[in-house]
Amino acid sequence: MSEIKGYKVFNPDWTCKDFQYEVGKTFLHKGNISMCGSGFHFCQVASDCFNYYQFDSKNKVAEVLAIDLVETEGNKSVTNKITIVREVEWSELLTIVNTGKDCTGLSNTGDWNTGDCNTGNRNTGDRNTGDRNTGDRNTGDRNTGNCNTGNRNTGDRNTGDRNTGDRNTGDWNTGDRNTGWFSTITPKIDLFEKSTNLTESEVRNIKGIQILNWNYENDFWIYEENMSEEEKEKYPKYKTTGGYLKSIPFKDACIIMWNKLSNSDKKLVKEIPNFDSEIFKKITGIDA
């Protein structure tokens, strides 16, 4: 039996998934528990709750205690017995989920942020480590676009500076994916070491490319009952989590994926423009 402190978010009427909760009471689930299935779900870190629930002051938030069986996967846990210890008022919650000062957003370590998950200052966007960004996930400064490591970009995912286009490593570009400076065009993409007339967005829409992207996976959850003695010794936390996350090498994952594909899907992969079986095997280990 274990006791783990955590946090849980509820609707304004203290319900969650049509189940009625009440502060100060303990609730018991009879039967097996399963992640994203049966049991009472909660997060051990308060800010993680809002990966699953809207960050809205109308919702109720409580400190909870998981008393008996607990399984954890990533940042989410499930238990068969939970006590709703006390309500966490929204003003207190903001101090719990932010380490910065005067933040109205979520998970900020910087100060004066209205967005979420910022380590820089005065950001209105989310997950910025730079300062004064209105976009999201920027490590540079003064970006209005998203996911920029460069500075003063209005486009997205730029590592260079002052780009209005997207995914540029150079500077002052209005086109996309430029490594040089002052370009208004978007370069074409090479496939299998040969030129094409396709842009990056057109390549991503190729059915064979989508099949590979959708089916590749190199992380697998191994439940306790399927673990070897060697794995149990290597990952002792399985006693708490009920298993462990197994990661396999890239080429092994590619081969497993390929063996699971239907013949029709394999055919679509081999219809990718410029498909070269030798290059494909060299990269993925797959003999197509």
C-alpha positions in Angstrom: 0.0 0.0 0.0 1.3 3.5 -0.8 0.3 7.1 0.0 1.0 9.6 -2.7 0.1 13.3 -2.6 -1.2 14.9 -5.8 -3.6 17.3 -7.4 -6.9 16.9 -9.3 -9.1 19.3 -11.4 -12.9 19.2 -11.3 -15.8 20.9 -13.0 -17.3 23.9 -11.1 -19.8 21.5 -9.4 -17.0 19.1 -8.2 -17.7 16.5 -10.8 -15.2 14.8 -13.1 -16.3 12.5 -15.9 -19.8 12.4 -14.4 -18.6 11.2 -11.0 -19.5 13.5 -8.0 -16.7 14.2 -5.6 -16.7 16.1 -2.3 -13.9 17.7 -0.3 -13.0 15.8 2.8 -14.3 12.4 1.6 -12.5 9.3 0.5 -13.7 7.4 -2.6 -13.0 3.7 -3.5 -13.0 2.1 -7.0 -13.8 -1.6 -6.9 -11.9 -3.6 -9.6 -8.8 -3.2 -11.6 -7.3 0.2 -12.4 -5.9 1.2 -15.7 -4.4 4.4 -17.1 -6.9 6.4 -19.1 -9.4 3.7 -18.2 -10.8 2.8 -14.8 -9.9 4.3 -11.5 -9.3 7.8 -10.1 -6.8 9.9 -12.1 -4.7 12.7 -10.8 -1.2 14.3 -11.3 1.6 14.4 -8.7 2.6 17.9 -10.0 -0.1 20.5 -10.0 0.9 22.1 -13.3 0.7 18.7 -15.1 -3.1 18.6 -14.5 -3.5 21.3 -17.1 -2.2 19.0 -19.8 -5.6 17.3 -19.5 -7.9 20.1 -18.2 -8.5 23.7 -19.2 -6.5 26.3 -17.2 -9.7 28.0 -16.1 -10.4 29.7 -12.7 -14.0 28.5 -12.9 -12.8 24.9 -12.4 -12.2 23.5 -8.9 -8.7 22.2 -8.0 -8.0 20.1 -5.0 -5.0 18.5 -3.2 -5.6 14.8 -3.1 -4.1 11.7 -1.5 -3.9 8.4 -3.3 -4.0 5.8 -0.5 -3.8 2.3 -2.0 -2.8 1.1 -5.5 -1.1 3.6 -7.7 0.0 3.4 -11.4 2.0 6.2 -13.0 2.7 6.8 -16.7 4.5 9.9 -17.7 2.9 12.8 -15.7 -0.4 11.1 -14.9 -1.3 8.7 -12.2 -4.3 6.5 -11.4 -5.4 5.0 -8.1 -8.2 2.9 -6.7 -8.6 4.9 -3.5 -8.5 8.7 -3.3 -9.1 11.3 -0.6 -10.1 14.8 -1.6 -8.0 16.5 1.1 -8.8 20.2 0.5 -9.7 22.8 -2.1 -6.8 24.8 -3.6 -8.0 28.4 -4.2 -7.0 29.9 -7.5 -4.8 32.5 -6.0 -2.8 29.8 -4.2 -2.7 27.7 -7.3 -1.0 30.4 -9.3 1.8 30.4 -6.7 2.1 26.6 -6.9 2.2 26.3 -10.7 4.5 29.4 -11.3 7.9 30.0 -9.7 8.1 33.5 -11.3 6.5 36.6 -9.9 3.1 38.2 -10.8 2.2 35.6 -13.4 -1.3 34.9 -14.5 -0.3 32.0 -16.8 0.7 28.5 -16.0 4.1 26.9 -15.2 6.2 30.1 -15.5 9.6 30.5 -14.0 10.0 34.0 -15.4 8.2 37.1 -14.2 5.1 39.1 -15.4 4.0 36.4 -17.9 0.4 36.1 -19.0 1.1 33.0 -21.2 2.1 29.5 -20.0 5.4 27.7 -19.3 7.7 30.7 -19.8 11.2 31.0 -18.3 11.7 34.5 -19.8 10.0 37.7 -18.8 6.9 39.6 -20.0 5.7 37.0 -22.5 2.1 36.8 -23.6 2.7 33.6 -25.5 3.4 30.1 -24.1 6.6 28.1 -23.4 9.0 30.9 -24.1 12.5 31.0 -22.6 13.3 34.4 -24.3 11.8 37.8 -23.4 8.9 39.8 -24.7 7.5 37.2 -27.0 3.9 37.2 -28.2 4.3 33.9 -30.0 4.7 30.4 -28.4 7.7 28.2 -27.6 10.4 30.7 -28.5 13.9 30.7 -27.0 14.8 33.9 -28.8 13.6 37.4 -28.0 10.8 39.6 -29.3 9.2 37.0 -31.6 5.6 37.2 -32.7 5.9 33.9 -34.4 6.1 30.4 -32.8 9.0 28.1 -31.9 11.8 30.5 -32.9 15.3 30.2 -31.5 16.3 33.4 -33.3 15.2 36.9 -32.5 12.5 39.3 -33.8 10.8 36.7 -36.1 7.2 37.0 -37.2 7.4 33.6 -38.9 7.6 30.2 -37.2 10.4 27.8 -36.3 13.2 30.1 -37.4 16.8 29.8 -36.0 17.9 32.9 -37.8 16.8 36.5 -37.1 14.2 38.9 -38.5 12.4 36.4 -40.7 8.8 36.7 -41.7 8.9 33.2 -43.4 9.1 29.9 -41.6 11.9 27.5 -40.7 14.7 29.7 -41.8 18.3 29.4 -40.5 19.4 32.5 -42.3 18.3 36.1 -41.7 15.9 38.6 -43.3 14.0 36.0 -45.3 10.3 36.2 -46.4 10.4 32.8 -48.0 10.5 29.5 -46.0 13.4 27.1 -45.2 16.2 29.4 -46.4 19.7 28.9 -45.1 20.9 32.1 -46.8 19.9 35.7 -46.3 17.4 38.0 -48.0 15.4 35.3 -49.9 11.7 35.5 -51.0 11.5 32.0 -52.4 10.8 28.7 -50.7 13.5 26.0 -51.6 12.4 22.6 -53.1 13.0 19.4 -51.1 15.5 16.6 -52.1 14.2 13.1 -51.7 16.6 10.2 -51.6 19.5 12.5 -52.5 17.8 13.7 -55.7 16.1 17.0 -56.5 12.3 17.3 -56.7 9.9 20.2 -57.5 8.1 19.6 -54.2 8.0 22.0 -51.3 8.2 20.8 -47.7 4.5 21.0 -47.1 3.9 19.0 -50.4 6.3 16.3 -49.2 4.5 16.0 -45.9 1.3 15.3 -47.7 2.7 12.3 -49.7 0.8 9.2 -48.5 3.9 7.1 -48.2 5.6 9.7 -46.0 2.5 10.0 -43.8 2.4 6.2 -43.4 6.0 6.2 -42.1 5.3 9.2 -39.8 2.1 7.7 -38.4 3.4 4.2 -37.7 6.9 4.8 -36.4 7.3 4.2 -32.6 10.3 3.4 -30.5 8.8 3.6 -27.0 6.7 0.8 -25.7 5.1 0.4 -22.2 6.0 -3.0 -20.7 3.6 -4.1 -17.9 5.0 -5.8 -14.8 3.6 -9.2 -15.7 5.6 -9.1 -19.0 8.9 -7.9 -17.4 11.9 -10.2 -17.2 13.8 -10.6 -13.9 16.6 -8.6 -15.5 14.3 -5.8 -16.4 12.8 -5.7 -12.9 16.3 -5.4 -11.4 17.2 -2.6 -13.8 13.9 -0.7 -13.4 12.9 -1.1 -9.7 10.3 1.7 -9.9 8.1 -0.9 -11.7 6.7 -1.7 -8.3 5.1 1.7 -8.1 4.4 2.3 -11.8 3.3 -1.2 -12.7 5.8 -1.4 -15.5 8.3 0.7 -17.4 8.7 2.5 -20.7 11.0 0.6 -23.0 12.9 2.5 -25.7 14.5 0.6 -28.6 17.1 1.6 -31.2 16.0 3.5 -34.3 16.6 0.8 -36.9 15.0 -1.9 -34.7 11.9 0.3 -34.4 11.8 0.9 -38.2 11.9 -2.8 -38.9 9.2 -3.6 -36.4 7.1 -0.9 -38.0 7.7 -2.2 -41.5 6.7 -5.7 -40.6 3.4 -4.5 -39.2 2.5 -2.5 -42.4 0.1 -4.0 -44.9 1.3 -4.7 -48.4 -0.7 -1.8 -49.8 0.9 0.6 -47.3 4.4 -0.8 -48.2 3.6 -0.2 -51.8 2.7 3.5 -51.1 6.0 3.9 -49.2 7.9 2.6 -52.2 6.0 5.1 -54.5 7.6 8.0 -52.7 9.3 10.1 -55.4 12.9 9.0 -56.1 12.5 6.0 -53.8 15.8 4.2 -53.6 15.8 0.8 -51.8 19.5 0.9 -51.0 19.4 4.4 -49.4 16.2 3.4 -47.6 17.9 0.3 -46.1 21.0 2.3 -45.2 18.9 4.7 -43.2 16.2 2.4 -41.7 17.7 -1.1 -41.9 14.6 -2.1 -43.8 15.0 -4.3 -46.9 12.2 -3.1 -49.0 
